[in-house]
C-alpha cells in the first residue's frame, strides 16, 4: 500500500528493538515516527506513500488517556499522583493489554492512516489483548471493587463485611487500602468512558475492514498455536484473512531423486573425493557432511509438508515464506519478504 501512495502505520504492542533497526530508525516510542525517504532509496524503492511506525509505551499511553478523559483537572492530577496508579500503569500486564487497545482505537479515530498494522504478542497473549476491553469493563463493575471502595465512600460498614476489611487492613495496611480505594474511586469517574470505548473497540475488531493474519512456522507447537488462535477468531466471529507460514524449507529438499542422490553421495564420499584435491580425506569428510546435511534437511522439509497438510481451520489465503539464507534486518529485506508473500 505504501508503494501505491497509501499512508501506513505499523504499531507494535510487543516491544521489539529489531523493528526500529529494520526500519532504519534510531528508536521508536509511543508517538508515530515517519520512515525517512532515503531508507527506501537505499533499498532501490520509490514509494509514493508514507510508512510510519510506533511502539506502545504503556506508561505514557495511560498518562495520555488520563489527561484526555479525566472529568476535570483535579481528578486528573489526583490519579496521576496516586501511588497505586504510578505502580501498575507501567508494570501490570493487564494494563498493557488494555492500553494497547485504547491506543489502537485512538489512532483509528484520528483517521490519519489508510492502513494500521498491529504487531501483537505471541498467540495466547494476543487473546489477552483482544479480551482486555471487556475485562476492564467487567472489573469496574465487579463486587470486589465495590467492597474495596465502599468504606471510603461511607463511614458505615455493615457487620457482614466488617471482617473482610479487618483482615485486609492487617494484611495490606491502612495506607495501602486507602491508596487502592482512592485510585478506584477516581477511576470510576471515567467508567462510562471506558465502557463506551471498549464497545467501540469491539465493533472495530468485528468490522469487515479489520483483518487478522496469523503467522506461524511449520513446527508442531507453533502450528497448534496457530490452529488454536484461528479457531478462537472464528468463535469470536472475527475475520481471519490469511495464515502466513514462515521460514518454510524449499520443496526440492523433498525430491526423492535428490534424496537418493544424497544417500549415494554419502556412501561414496571417499570415492568421489579422489582427484578433487590433494587432501582426499578432508574432501571426503566435506562431501559426506554436505550429503548428510541435505538428507537431514529433507527429513525436516517432509515433516513441514505433513504439518501444512494437516493444518486445520486455515482460511482461503495460505501463504508460505521461504527460509532466507540471510536474516532480514533492513527495509530491503522487508521488501523482499513482501514480494515473496504477495508476489
Buried (B, 14 or more C-beta within 10 A) or exposed (E): BBBEEBBBBBBBBBBEEEBBEBBBBEEBBBEBBEBBEEBBEEBEBEBEBBBBBBBBBBBBBBBBBBEEBBEEEEBBEBBBEBBBBBEBBBEBEBBBBBBBBBBBBBBBEEEEBBEBBBBBBEBEBBBBBBBBBBBBBEBBEEEEBBBBBBBBEEEEBEEEEEEEBEEBBEEEEEEBBBBBBBBBBBBBBBBEBBBEBBEBBBEBBEEEEBEBBBBBBBBEEBBEBBBBBBEBBEEBEBBBBBBBBBBBBEEEBBBEEBBEEBBEBBEBBBEBBEEEEEEBEEBBBBBBEBBBEBBEBBEBBBBBBEBBEEBEBBBEEEBBBBEEEEEBEBBBBBBEBEEBBEE
